[in-house]
């Protein structure tokens, strides 16, 4: 069950990293939003991991 919960977040994080890395021509404001989204997604992964450890 934990894999089913974590997998979508891992996919989103990986996709965001690829877009940020491969698209340097993007506007700085858009890159910042993508980085913010990546950080939030990583935070969600950590919270989920902690919650799953408790159960």
C-alpha positions in Angstrom: 0.0 0.0 0.0 2.8 2.5 0.8 4.2 2.1 -2.7 0.8 3.0 -4.2 0.8 6.2 -2.1 4.4 7.2 -2.7 4.8 6.3 -6.4 2.8 9.3 -7.7 4.8 11.8 -5.6 8.0 10.2 -6.8 6.9 10.5 -10.5 5.9 14.2 -10.0 9.2 15.0 -8.3 11.2 13.4 -11.0 9.2 15.1 -13.7 9.7 18.5 -12.1 13.4 18.0 -11.8 13.7 17.0 -15.5 11.7 20.0 -16.6 13.8 22.4 -14.5 17.1 20.9 -15.7 16.2 20.7 -19.4 14.4 24.0 -19.9 16.9 26.8 -18.9 15.1 29.1 -21.3 12.0 29.2 -19.1 11.2 32.5 -17.4 12.8 32.8 -14.0 9.4 33.2 -12.3 8.2 30.0 -13.9 11.3 28.1 -12.8 10.9 29.4 -9.3 7.3 28.1 -9.2 8.5 24.7 -10.5 11.2 24.6 -7.8 8.6 25.6 -5.1 6.3 22.8 -6.3 9.2 20.3 -6.3 10.1 21.3 -2.7 6.4 20.9 -1.6 6.2 17.5 -3.3 9.4 16.4 -1.5 7.8 17.6 1.8 4.7 15.6 1.1 6.9 12.5 0.4 8.6 13.0 3.8 5.3 13.4 5.6 3.9 10.3 4.0 7.0 8.3 4.9 6.8 9.4 8.5 3.1 8.6 8.7 3.7 5.1 7.2 6.5 4.4 9.7 4.1 5.0 12.6 1.6 2.4 11.4 
